[in-house]
Each structure stands twice: as structure tokens, then as C-alpha cells.
Amino acid sequence: MAEVSYPPVSFETHPSRYRHWQLAVNGDTATLTMKVQEDGGMWPGKYELKLNSYDLGVDVELADAVQRLRFEHPQVRCVVLTGGYDKIFCAGANIRMLGMASHAFKVNFCKFTNETRSGLEEATAQGGAVYVAALNGTASGGGYELAMACKELYLIDDGNSAVSLPEVPLLGVLPGTGGLTRLTDKRKVRRDMADVFCTKAEGFKARDAVRHGFVDGAFPRSKWQTNIDAKAREIVANNPMPAGAFSVELEPLNPTERLSTHVDYRYVSVALDTAARIAHVTIKAPDSAPTATSATWSLRAWRELDDALLRLRVNHLEIGLLVFKAVGDRHAVIEADAALDTQGWFGTEVRQFQARVLRRLDNMAKSMFALIEPGNAFSGSLFEIALAADRSYMLQDDDAINKVVVTAVSGGAFPMHSGLTRLQSRYPGKPDVPAKILALGQTIDAEAAEELELVTMTPDEIDYEDEVRIAIEERCSLSPDALTGMEQNLRFGGPESMDNKVYGRLTAWQNWIFQRPNAVGERGALKMFGAPESPIFDYKRT
């Protein structure tokens, strides 16, 4: 099965353009129905999305729906996730699509679906809209992983429907969207039963699935809808709408593309240097007073950055280094951050979104440098980007006008996957330093930033350009495989969490397994799926 090339992926959509999901909002309850169109794959004519299997396009719609429910429908207290076909909830990621996809696409596809699953969990934990998986038929592989992202899982008991993670026995790969971790860390399934489950291709039907904790309950077909409706009403009754919440329609971003090398949004611009394998990402400070609308900088600029990161991740594989700059009035950034503290539900929702964008930044399989130069706006929330970067270079100018401001938002508003702040992660051996930095309450020039070890290097005006140029050229000359492994290890330090396992450990294993002949060789399990011949394995263990 030959690998295919694909056109650029767009990550912007709208419910009016959904092909695979139906979103119905009925007061305080919403239903997301997965009804994947077989001929609606991202690569038309290459594969069929049978049995409610999904590709990246299906998940782009789901991510959009979860985001819109948080901002546009805050009155929704329960979201029922179900299937639109009889006897099948979801067969997981489309195997034909995976078999013909490039290695990079497979890993990026899994990473995005992981982030979307985390988005469901965060919507329940932060926004209060409890997600319930109503498995109206079999949920296998990624379909069951999607269900596990919900807080409660219910399986129809019809004698046939089951839940399963068949990737190991059937495909020679791992469940790609956190299934192993959620079994043990979230659902608290015993390790030995998880072992049985993950090597039993057919999975468990209702009785055993309930008995061993793979689902929370099962209902017969005759009482299925009645019981699901009752569960939704119970959740709504115990989950009041947040005070002061109101609908915020998410306006389209509509970026402008120029010469295939520039993407310009209102506050974010991306300039691609494909020959050097560099993307220059510039974020502008606010240019107007904060408002409680989707046009306000705190939401609009961060939505633009999120979209830009996804485009860079999937559509520009040759780009190896992201060089970040933030420009404009740093006081406007601090003012916008402070306004969120006074905007109740809206401010909380926006700040949680910013935190999700920053965690997406942490997950980028690209090197990241931040250049802090005179006129920079790396203050408040934007300083988190400098902290997230692998390196930061701050020009030490003679007049000491080049400064940054670390504000209270760096003290806990933007937790990493580990639960640490980026300041805490920066000083693993000096736990008292973050509090000292937060207590300064003043601008920090390059000399002070160097003394505080707040940035990587502070070259003077004579050396700055050469040092930055040499660092960039050196970085771009190194093996991208080695860099990806190195960066993921260094970025995911600190305490281990469920998210750390998913984004650090699982991504590392996927990078390895998705290149092994046992999975993707000519007679590998992923390539041979559905063929009359059996896969051929090299049985040596490493």
C-alpha cells in the first residue's frame, strides 16, 4: 500500500459544514452524533470510512464542536456522545488511511486526536459540561479510546456489542490515543485484566465490560434511550450553569496566505523559509481595549496562534525550527491579562483556552527559539511562550530598554501537562526561585534576566546577531529524529501524570513502532490488515 501525498489540511470549520458529526443542542443538554460519511475521507477515492471509522477530518470537526460548546453554548451541562448507525458506535481510526499515510502523518494524526480527547476531559473538568459516551454499538480501538475520554461510559447490552482495543493483536501497533494509560490511570482497571483485554481482539461484551470496569453500566436495547436520557437529566440536575455565563460566537479567523510562504492573521503572522527549514512566528500585542467578545485579543490572538501551530505541525513537515517574536506594547498585554480577572465566566474560559494552546505548543515536534529584542511584548501571558521555547535569546542593549515582565499569570494560570508551571519546570533544582521572580513585580532587563537564569543567553549588541544566527544554523543542521526525542524528553520533566504519559511516553513509542517492519513493512500487520495473508513478524525482542 503506497504512501499518498495530501493537500494542506485546514483546521477551521463550522457546524454548518460538518460532514461527519451532528450537533443538536436542546437547552441544557447536547447530543453529538457520530455519523461518518463513507466517501468523506480527506483523501477522496483512496479509502472508505466504513463502520464509523475516522480520519483527521472527522476529528477536526469534533475538536471544533467541543470548543464551540464551551464558548457558544455554556448552558449545556451534559453532552451525550453517541453513534449514528445501528450496532456500531465507532470502529476507530481508519486502517486503510493509516496504512497509506506517511510516518509523520500517522504520528501527527495521533497527536491531534490525543489533544482532542484531552479537550473532552478538560471540558468536563473545567467547563462543567459532563461528557457521556452512549455506546449504541461496538466501540473498538480509537472508538473506545474516544469513549474513555468521556466521564461516564454506557454500553448497549444486545448480545453483540463490545468494547475493545485490538491494536496489538490485529495491527502490531499500540492504541494511539491514550487507551492504555486511561485504562489504568483513569478507569483504574487492574493491570492483568488490561493485559487480557488489550490482547483479546474481540474485546468484552456488556457483562464482562461492566464487571471489570471498562464501562460504567449497560442497558438492554428496549430500555436504552430511556436510561441514557435519565442519566443526562441526573447530570444536569447536579451540575448548574456557571454564574454569569453567556454565549460567545466564535468568529472565523480567515487568514490571508501570500506566495505560499506567508500566513497573516490579525495578530499572528507566519513567514516560512523552507530552504532554511525555519518558520518565523510573530505575535502582536493588543491594539484595542479588552472586551468580552471573540474579537478581543486574549481570545482572537490565541485562536490564531493555535491555528498556526496546527498548520505548521501537519502541513509543513520540512520546517524544523520555530522562531518566535512578540512585538508591540507590553503594557497592553498585561492590561488584557488583567481584564480576564474581572470578566467572570468569560475570563476563566479564555484563560483556560490559552493554557490549552500553550500545551499544544509544548507538544510541537519542532525546535522552538524565542528572540527577545527591543520593542518586544514578551510579558504576562506572552512570556509563557518564551518559557515554553527550547531556548530564549535576549539582546542586552546598552540603554537597557529591552525588558520583559513576569506577572502573576505565570504562577499557575497555565499549568503544563505535568501540573507544574513553566517557571517551576525551569528551576527543578531551585524551587524557591519562581516565587522570588513573581514577587519582583517589575520589568526585568537582560542583565537581570541573565542573573535570574530566566533566559538562555543575553548577547550584547555586538554579538547578538552572530550568536543567534550560529545557533539557528547549528540547530537546523542536526538530525530531526534525534532532536524530536531530545526535546520531548526535556520538555516533559517533573512529576508524571496521565497527560505526561500520553504525550511524552506514547509519542515516543509511536515514533518507534510506526517505523518498525512488524507494523508497516511490506508484510507488516498494519499493511496486511484485511488481506487474506497473515502478517510476517520478526520475533526478536529488543
MARLO-390127 format. One record per residue (C-alpha): residue in three letters; chain; x negated, y, z. Coordinates in Angstrom, 1 decimal, decimal comma, padded with zeros to 4 digits. Layout:
BEGIN
ALA|A|X|Y|Z
...
This chain:
BEGIN
MET|A|000,0|000,0|000,0
ALA|A|-001,8|003,1|-001,3
GLU|A|-002,0|006,2|000,8
VAL|A|000,0|009,1|-000,5
SER|A|-000,6|012,8|-000,5
TYR|A|002,2|015,0|000,7
PRO|A|003,3|018,6|000,2
PRO|A|002,9|021,1|003,1
VAL|A|005,2|020,5|005,9
SER|A|007,5|023,2|007,2
PHE|A|008,3|023,2|010,9
GLU|A|011,1|025,7|010,7
THR|A|014,7|024,5|010,3
HIS|A|018,2|025,3|011,5
PRO|A|021,3|023,1|012,4
SER|A|022,9|024,2|009,1
ARG|A|020,1|022,5|007,3
TYR|A|019,8|019,3|009,4
ARG|A|020,0|016,1|007,3
HIS|A|019,4|013,5|010,0
TRP|A|020,9|014,9|013,2
GLN|A|024,4|016,1|014,0
LEU|A|024,6|018,6|016,9
ALA|A|028,0|019,1|018,5
VAL|A|028,4|021,4|021,4
ASN|A|031,6|021,1|023,5
GLY|A|031,5|023,6|026,3
ASP|A|029,0|022,3|028,9
THR|A|028,3|019,0|027,1
ALA|A|026,4|018,5|023,8
THR|A|026,1|015,4|021,7
LEU|A|023,0|014,8|019,4
THR|A|023,8|012,1|017,0
MET|A|021,0|010,5|015,1
LYS|A|022,3|009,5|011,6
VAL|A|019,2|009,4|009,4
GLN|A|019,8|009,6|005,7
GLU|A|018,0|006,7|004,0
ASP|A|017,0|008,7|001,0
GLY|A|016,0|011,7|003,0
GLY|A|012,3|011,0|003,7
MET|A|009,6|013,6|003,5
TRP|A|008,1|011,8|000,5
PRO|A|011,1|011,2|-001,8
GLY|A|011,1|007,9|-003,5
LYS|A|008,2|006,4|-001,5
TYR|A|010,2|004,8|001,2
GLU|A|013,8|004,5|002,6
LEU|A|014,6|005,4|006,2
LYS|A|016,6|002,3|006,9
LEU|A|018,1|001,3|010,3
ASN|A|017,9|004,9|011,6
SER|A|014,1|004,8|011,4
TYR|A|012,4|008,2|011,3
ASP|A|009,6|010,1|009,8
LEU|A|008,2|013,6|010,7
GLY|A|011,1|015,4|009,1
VAL|A|013,6|013,7|011,4
ASP|A|011,5|014,7|014,4
VAL|A|011,2|018,3|013,2
GLU|A|015,0|018,6|013,3
LEU|A|015,1|017,0|016,8
ALA|A|012,5|019,4|018,2
ASP|A|014,5|022,3|016,7
ALA|A|017,7|021,1|018,3
VAL|A|016,1|020,7|021,8
GLN|A|014,7|024,2|021,5
ARG|A|017,9|025,7|020,4
LEU|A|019,9|024,1|023,1
ARG|A|017,7|025,7|025,7
PHE|A|018,0|029,2|024,3
GLU|A|021,2|029,3|022,3
HIS|A|023,4|027,0|024,5
PRO|A|022,2|027,4|028,1
GLN|A|025,7|026,5|029,3
VAL|A|025,1|022,9|028,2
ARG|A|024,4|020,8|031,3
CYS|A|024,3|017,3|029,7
VAL|A|023,1|016,2|026,3
VAL|A|024,1|012,8|025,1
LEU|A|021,7|011,3|022,6
THR|A|023,2|008,5|020,5
GLY|A|023,2|006,8|017,1
GLY|A|025,5|007,5|014,2
TYR|A|025,5|003,9|012,8
ASP|A|027,2|000,8|014,2
LYS|A|025,0|-001,7|016,1
ILE|A|021,8|000,3|015,7
PHE|A|020,5|003,3|017,7
CYS|A|017,1|003,7|016,2
ALA|A|014,5|001,3|014,7
GLY|A|011,7|003,6|015,5
ALA|A|009,1|005,2|013,2
ASN|A|009,4|004,1|009,6
ILE|A|006,9|001,4|009,0
ARG|A|006,6|002,0|005,2
MET|A|005,8|005,6|005,9
LEU|A|003,1|004,7|008,4
GLY|A|001,7|002,1|006,1
MET|A|001,1|004,5|003,3
ALA|A|000,2|007,6|005,4
SER|A|-003,4|008,7|005,9
HIS|A|-005,1|008,1|009,2
ALA|A|-004,9|011,8|010,1
PHE|A|-001,2|012,0|009,3
LYS|A|-000,4|009,0|011,4
VAL|A|-002,2|010,5|014,5
ASN|A|-000,7|013,9|013,9
PHE|A|002,8|012,4|013,4
CYS|A|002,5|010,5|016,8
LYS|A|001,1|013,6|018,5
PHE|A|004,1|015,7|017,3
THR|A|006,6|013,1|018,3
ASN|A|004,9|012,9|021,7
GLU|A|005,3|016,6|022,2
THR|A|009,0|016,4|021,2
ARG|A|009,6|013,6|023,7
SER|A|007,9|015,7|026,4
GLY|A|010,2|018,6|025,3
LEU|A|013,2|016,5|026,1
GLU|A|011,8|015,8|029,6
GLU|A|010,9|019,4|030,2
ALA|A|014,4|020,5|029,1
THR|A|015,8|018,3|031,8
ALA|A|013,3|019,3|034,5
GLN|A|013,1|023,0|033,7
GLY|A|016,3|024,0|031,8
GLY|A|018,6|021,7|033,7
ALA|A|020,3|020,1|030,6
VAL|A|020,1|016,4|031,5
TYR|A|019,5|014,2|028,5
VAL|A|021,2|010,8|028,5
ALA|A|020,4|008,1|026,0
ALA|A|023,6|006,3|024,9
LEU|A|022,2|003,3|023,1
ASN|A|025,1|002,2|020,9
GLY|A|022,9|-000,5|019,4
THR|A|019,4|-001,8|019,3
ALA|A|016,6|000,6|020,2
SER|A|013,2|-000,7|019,1
GLY|A|009,7|000,8|019,0
GLY|A|009,9|004,6|018,7
GLY|A|013,6|004,4|019,1
TYR|A|013,3|003,0|022,6
GLU|A|010,4|005,5|023,3
LEU|A|012,8|008,3|022,3
ALA|A|015,4|006,9|024,7
MET|A|012,9|006,7|027,5
ALA|A|012,3|010,5|027,2
CYS|A|015,9|010,9|028,5
LYS|A|016,6|010,9|032,2
GLU|A|019,2|008,1|032,0
LEU|A|019,5|005,2|029,6
TYR|A|022,6|003,1|028,9
LEU|A|022,8|000,2|026,5
ILE|A|025,9|-001,3|024,9
ASP|A|026,4|-004,8|026,0
ASP|A|027,7|-006,5|022,8
GLY|A|025,6|-009,7|022,9
ASN|A|023,2|-008,5|020,2
SER|A|021,9|-005,0|021,0
ALA|A|018,5|-004,9|022,7
VAL|A|015,6|-002,6|023,7
SER|A|012,1|-003,5|022,6
LEU|A|008,5|-002,3|022,0
PRO|A|007,4|-004,7|019,2
GLU|A|004,3|-002,7|018,0
VAL|A|001,7|-005,1|019,4
PRO|A|003,2|-008,4|018,1
LEU|A|004,5|-007,1|014,8
LEU|A|002,2|-004,3|013,7
GLY|A|-001,1|-004,7|015,6
VAL|A|-000,9|-001,2|017,0
LEU|A|000,3|000,5|020,2
PRO|A|003,7|002,1|020,9
GLY|A|002,8|005,6|019,6
THR|A|004,9|008,0|021,6
GLY|A|004,1|007,2|025,2
GLY|A|006,1|004,0|025,6
LEU|A|003,5|002,1|027,7
THR|A|003,0|005,0|030,1
ARG|A|006,7|005,7|030,5
LEU|A|007,4|002,1|031,3
THR|A|005,0|002,0|034,2
ASP|A|004,8|005,6|035,4
LYS|A|008,3|006,9|034,7
ARG|A|010,6|003,8|034,8
LYS|A|008,4|002,0|037,4
VAL|A|008,6|-001,3|035,5
ARG|A|006,3|-004,0|037,0
ARG|A|003,1|-004,4|035,1
ASP|A|003,7|-008,1|034,4
MET|A|007,2|-007,6|033,1
ALA|A|006,0|-004,7|031,0
ASP|A|003,4|-007,2|029,6
VAL|A|006,1|-009,7|028,7
PHE|A|008,3|-007,0|027,2
CYS|A|005,6|-005,5|025,0
THR|A|004,6|-008,8|023,5
LYS|A|008,2|-010,1|023,0
ALA|A|009,1|-008,7|019,6
GLU|A|012,9|-009,1|020,1
GLY|A|012,8|-007,3|023,5
PHE|A|015,5|-007,7|026,1
LYS|A|019,3|-007,6|025,7
ALA|A|021,6|-005,9|028,2
ARG|A|021,4|-008,3|031,2
ASP|A|017,6|-008,5|031,4
ALA|A|017,1|-004,9|030,4
VAL|A|019,2|-003,8|033,4
ARG|A|017,7|-006,4|035,7
HIS|A|014,1|-005,3|035,1
GLY|A|014,7|-001,6|034,9
PHE|A|014,3|-001,0|031,2
VAL|A|017,7|000,7|031,1
ASP|A|019,9|002,2|033,9
GLY|A|023,0|000,4|033,0
ALA|A|025,1|-001,4|030,3
PHE|A|028,7|-001,2|029,3
PRO|A|030,8|-003,5|027,1
ARG|A|031,9|-002,2|023,7
SER|A|035,5|-002,0|024,9
LYS|A|034,6|000,5|027,7
TRP|A|031,5|002,0|026,1
GLN|A|032,7|005,5|025,2
THR|A|034,8|005,8|028,4
ASN|A|031,8|005,1|030,6
ILE|A|029,4|007,4|028,6
ASP|A|032,0|010,2|028,9
ALA|A|032,3|009,6|032,6
LYS|A|028,6|009,7|033,1
ALA|A|028,4|013,0|031,2
ARG|A|031,1|014,5|033,4
GLU|A|029,4|013,4|036,5
ILE|A|026,1|015,0|035,5
VAL|A|027,8|018,3|034,6
ALA|A|029,6|018,4|037,9
ASN|A|026,3|018,1|039,8
ASN|A|024,4|020,5|037,5
PRO|A|025,6|024,1|037,5
MET|A|024,7|026,5|034,8
PRO|A|021,8|028,8|035,8
ALA|A|022,8|032,1|037,1
GLY|A|022,7|034,9|034,5
ALA|A|022,2|032,7|031,5
PHE|A|023,4|033,9|028,1
SER|A|023,0|032,8|024,5
VAL|A|019,9|033,9|022,7
GLU|A|019,9|033,2|019,0
LEU|A|016,5|032,2|017,7
GLU|A|015,8|034,4|014,6
PRO|A|014,0|032,9|011,7
LEU|A|010,2|033,5|011,5
ASN|A|009,9|033,9|007,7
PRO|A|006,1|034,1|007,5
THR|A|004,6|035,6|004,3
GLU|A|002,0|033,4|002,5
ARG|A|-000,7|035,1|000,4
LEU|A|-003,0|033,4|-002,1
SER|A|-002,7|030,1|-000,2
THR|A|-005,3|031,4|002,3
HIS|A|-003,3|033,8|004,5
VAL|A|-000,1|033,3|006,5
ASP|A|001,2|036,5|008,1
TYR|A|003,9|036,7|010,7
ARG|A|004,9|039,9|012,6
TYR|A|002,4|039,4|015,4
VAL|A|000,3|036,5|014,3
SER|A|-001,9|036,2|011,2
VAL|A|-003,9|033,2|010,0
ALA|A|-006,8|033,6|007,5
LEU|A|-008,2|030,4|006,1
ASP|A|-011,8|030,0|005,0
THR|A|-011,6|026,5|003,5
ALA|A|-015,2|026,5|002,2
ALA|A|-016,5|027,1|005,8
ARG|A|-013,6|025,0|007,3
ILE|A|-012,6|027,8|009,6
ALA|A|-009,2|029,4|010,4
HIS|A|-009,2|032,9|011,9
VAL|A|-006,1|033,3|014,1
THR|A|-005,3|036,9|015,2
ILE|A|-002,6|037,7|017,7
LYS|A|-001,4|041,3|018,0
ALA|A|-000,3|042,8|021,3
PRO|A|003,3|044,1|021,6
ASP|A|004,2|047,2|019,6
SER|A|007,6|047,9|021,3
ALA|A|009,2|047,8|024,7
PRO|A|010,2|044,4|026,1
THR|A|013,8|043,3|025,6
ALA|A|015,9|040,2|026,4
THR|A|016,2|039,1|022,8
SER|A|014,5|036,6|020,5
ALA|A|012,7|039,6|018,8
THR|A|010,8|040,5|021,9
TRP|A|007,1|040,0|021,7
SER|A|007,0|037,4|024,6
LEU|A|009,2|035,1|022,6
ARG|A|008,6|036,1|019,0
ALA|A|004,8|036,2|019,0
TRP|A|004,6|032,8|020,9
ARG|A|007,1|031,2|018,5
GLU|A|004,9|032,4|015,6
LEU|A|001,7|031,0|017,3
ASP|A|003,5|027,7|017,8
ASP|A|004,5|027,5|014,2
ALA|A|001,0|028,5|013,0
LEU|A|-000,6|025,8|015,2
LEU|A|001,7|023,1|013,7
ARG|A|000,9|024,2|010,2
LEU|A|-002,8|024,2|010,9
ARG|A|-002,6|020,8|012,5
VAL|A|-000,7|019,0|009,7
ASN|A|-001,2|021,0|006,5
HIS|A|-004,9|021,9|006,9
LEU|A|-006,8|018,8|007,9
GLU|A|-010,1|020,3|006,4
ILE|A|-010,0|023,1|008,9
GLY|A|-012,3|022,2|011,8
LEU|A|-012,6|025,4|013,9
LEU|A|-010,0|027,9|015,0
VAL|A|-011,5|031,3|015,8
PHE|A|-009,1|033,3|018,0
LYS|A|-008,9|037,1|018,4
ALA|A|-006,3|039,1|020,3
VAL|A|-006,0|042,8|019,3
GLY|A|-004,1|045,8|020,5
ASP|A|-003,0|047,4|023,7
ARG|A|-003,8|045,0|026,6
HIS|A|-001,5|047,1|028,9
ALA|A|001,4|046,3|026,6
VAL|A|000,7|042,6|027,0
ILE|A|000,7|043,0|030,8
GLU|A|003,9|045,0|030,6
ALA|A|005,6|042,3|028,6
ASP|A|004,5|039,7|031,0
ALA|A|005,8|041,7|034,0
ALA|A|009,1|042,2|032,2
LEU|A|009,7|038,5|032,2
ASP|A|009,6|038,5|036,0
THR|A|012,6|040,8|036,1
GLN|A|014,7|039,1|033,3
GLY|A|016,0|036,2|035,4
TRP|A|017,0|033,1|033,4
PHE|A|015,7|034,6|030,1
GLY|A|012,3|035,4|031,6
THR|A|011,9|032,0|033,1
GLU|A|012,9|030,3|029,9
VAL|A|010,5|032,3|027,8
ARG|A|007,6|031,8|030,2
GLN|A|008,2|028,0|030,1
PHE|A|008,2|028,1|026,4
GLN|A|004,8|030,0|026,4
ALA|A|003,5|027,2|028,7
ARG|A|004,6|024,6|026,1
VAL|A|002,8|026,5|023,3
LEU|A|-000,4|026,6|025,4
ARG|A|-000,2|022,9|026,0
ARG|A|000,3|022,4|022,2
LEU|A|-002,9|024,4|021,9
ASP|A|-004,7|022,1|024,3
ASN|A|-003,6|019,2|022,1
MET|A|-005,2|020,5|018,9
ALA|A|-007,7|018,2|017,3
LYS|A|-009,7|021,2|016,2
SER|A|-012,5|023,1|017,9
MET|A|-011,5|026,4|019,3
PHE|A|-013,6|029,6|019,9
ALA|A|-012,3|032,9|021,3
LEU|A|-014,1|036,1|020,3
ILE|A|-013,6|038,9|022,9
GLU|A|-014,6|042,2|021,3
PRO|A|-013,8|045,9|021,9
GLY|A|-010,2|046,6|021,4
ASN|A|-009,2|043,1|022,5
ALA|A|-005,9|042,2|024,1
PHE|A|-007,1|039,1|025,9
SER|A|-005,3|040,0|029,1
GLY|A|-002,4|038,4|031,1
SER|A|-000,8|035,6|029,1
LEU|A|-003,1|036,0|026,1
PHE|A|-006,1|035,4|028,3
GLU|A|-004,9|031,9|028,7
ILE|A|-005,9|031,4|025,0
ALA|A|-009,4|032,3|025,9
LEU|A|-009,3|029,9|028,8
ALA|A|-008,0|027,2|026,6
ALA|A|-010,7|027,6|024,0
ASP|A|-013,7|025,3|024,0
ARG|A|-016,0|028,4|024,1
SER|A|-015,5|032,1|024,5
TYR|A|-017,9|034,8|023,4
MET|A|-017,6|038,3|024,9
LEU|A|-019,5|041,2|023,5
GLN|A|-021,5|043,0|026,2
ASP|A|-021,4|046,6|024,9
ASP|A|-023,4|049,5|026,2
ASP|A|-020,4|051,5|027,1
ALA|A|-018,7|048,6|028,9
ILE|A|-015,4|049,3|027,2
ASN|A|-014,9|045,6|026,2
LYS|A|-012,8|044,2|029,1
VAL|A|-010,3|041,6|030,0
VAL|A|-007,6|041,4|032,7
VAL|A|-006,8|038,2|034,6
THR|A|-003,3|038,6|036,1
ALA|A|-001,1|036,5|038,4
VAL|A|000,3|034,6|035,4
SER|A|-003,0|032,6|035,3
GLY|A|-002,3|031,5|038,8
GLY|A|000,4|028,9|038,0
ALA|A|002,8|030,1|035,3
PHE|A|001,1|028,0|032,6
PRO|A|000,2|024,5|034,0
MET|A|-001,8|022,2|031,9
HIS|A|-000,8|018,5|031,4
SER|A|-002,8|017,7|034,5
GLY|A|-000,8|020,1|036,6
LEU|A|-003,8|022,3|037,1
THR|A|-004,0|025,9|035,9
ARG|A|-006,6|026,7|033,3
LEU|A|-008,5|028,7|035,9
GLN|A|-008,6|025,7|038,2
SER|A|-009,7|023,5|035,4
ARG|A|-012,5|025,9|034,5
TYR|A|-014,1|025,6|038,0
PRO|A|-013,9|022,0|039,0
GLY|A|-016,8|022,3|041,5
LYS|A|-015,8|025,8|042,8
PRO|A|-012,2|025,5|043,9
ASP|A|-012,3|028,9|045,7
VAL|A|-013,3|030,9|042,6
PRO|A|-009,8|031,1|040,9
ALA|A|-008,3|032,8|043,9
LYS|A|-011,1|035,3|044,0
ILE|A|-010,6|036,1|040,3
LEU|A|-006,9|036,5|040,7
ALA|A|-007,4|038,8|043,7
LEU|A|-009,6|041,2|041,7
GLY|A|-006,6|042,9|040,2
GLN|A|-008,7|045,0|037,8
THR|A|-010,3|045,0|034,4
ILE|A|-013,4|042,8|034,0
ASP|A|-016,2|043,8|031,7
ALA|A|-018,6|041,5|030,1
GLU|A|-021,3|041,7|032,7
ALA|A|-018,8|040,9|035,5
ALA|A|-017,2|038,1|033,3
GLU|A|-020,7|036,5|033,0
GLU|A|-021,3|036,7|036,7
LEU|A|-017,9|035,1|037,4
GLU|A|-018,6|032,5|034,7
LEU|A|-015,3|033,5|033,2
VAL|A|-016,6|033,3|029,6
THR|A|-019,2|031,1|027,9
MET|A|-021,6|033,7|026,7
THR|A|-021,9|037,5|026,7
PRO|A|-024,4|038,5|024,0
ASP|A|-025,3|042,2|023,7
GLU|A|-024,7|044,4|020,7
ILE|A|-028,0|043,4|019,1
ASP|A|-027,5|039,6|019,3
TYR|A|-023,7|039,2|019,3
GLU|A|-023,1|038,7|015,6
ASP|A|-026,0|036,4|015,1
GLU|A|-025,2|034,3|018,1
VAL|A|-021,6|033,9|017,1
ARG|A|-022,5|033,1|013,5
ILE|A|-025,0|030,5|014,5
ALA|A|-022,6|028,9|017,0
ILE|A|-019,9|028,7|014,3
GLU|A|-022,2|027,3|011,7
GLU|A|-023,5|024,7|014,1
ARG|A|-020,1|023,6|015,2
CYS|A|-018,8|023,2|011,7
SER|A|-021,9|021,0|010,8
LEU|A|-021,1|018,4|013,4
SER|A|-019,1|015,2|013,0
PRO|A|-015,4|015,9|013,3
ASP|A|-014,8|012,4|014,8
ALA|A|-017,4|013,0|017,5
LEU|A|-016,1|016,5|018,2
THR|A|-012,5|015,3|018,5
GLY|A|-013,5|012,6|021,0
MET|A|-015,7|015,1|022,9
GLU|A|-013,1|017,8|023,1
GLN|A|-010,3|015,6|024,2
ASN|A|-012,4|014,2|027,0
LEU|A|-013,5|017,7|028,2
ARG|A|-010,0|019,3|027,8
PHE|A|-008,3|016,6|029,8
GLY|A|-010,2|016,7|033,0
GLY|A|-008,8|016,9|036,5
PRO|A|-006,1|014,7|038,1
GLU|A|-004,5|012,0|035,9
SER|A|-000,8|012,5|035,1
MET|A|001,7|010,8|032,8
ASP|A|001,1|013,5|030,2
ASN|A|-002,7|013,2|030,5
LYS|A|-002,4|009,5|029,8
VAL|A|-000,2|010,1|026,8
TYR|A|-002,2|013,0|025,2
GLY|A|-005,7|012,0|026,3
ARG|A|-005,8|008,2|026,6
LEU|A|-003,2|007,3|024,0
THR|A|-004,5|009,7|021,4
ALA|A|-008,0|008,3|021,8
TRP|A|-006,7|004,7|021,4
GLN|A|-004,6|005,7|018,3
ASN|A|-007,7|007,3|016,7
TRP|A|-009,4|003,9|017,0
ILE|A|-006,6|001,4|016,4
PHE|A|-005,2|003,2|013,4
GLN|A|-008,6|002,7|011,6
ARG|A|-009,1|-001,0|012,5
PRO|A|-008,6|-003,6|009,8
ASN|A|-006,4|-005,7|012,0
ALA|A|-003,8|-002,8|011,7
VAL|A|-004,5|-001,0|008,4
GLY|A|-006,8|-003,3|006,4
GLU|A|-005,5|-004,9|003,2
ARG|A|-004,2|-007,8|005,3
GLY|A|-003,6|-005,8|008,4
ALA|A|-000,3|-006,1|010,3
LEU|A|000,8|-002,6|009,5
LYS|A|000,2|-003,0|005,8
MET|A|001,7|-006,5|005,7
PHE|A|004,9|-005,7|007,6
GLY|A|007,8|-007,1|005,7
ALA|A|005,7|-009,2|003,3
PRO|A|006,1|-013,0|003,1
GLU|A|002,4|-013,5|004,0
SER|A|001,1|-013,2|007,6
PRO|A|-001,5|-010,6|008,6
ILE|A|-005,1|-011,8|009,0
PHE|A|-006,8|-010,8|012,2
ASP|A|-010,4|-010,6|013,2
TYR|A|-010,1|-012,2|016,6
LYS|A|-013,3|-010,9|018,1
ARG|A|-012,7|-008,6|021,0
THR|A|-014,8|-005,5|021,7
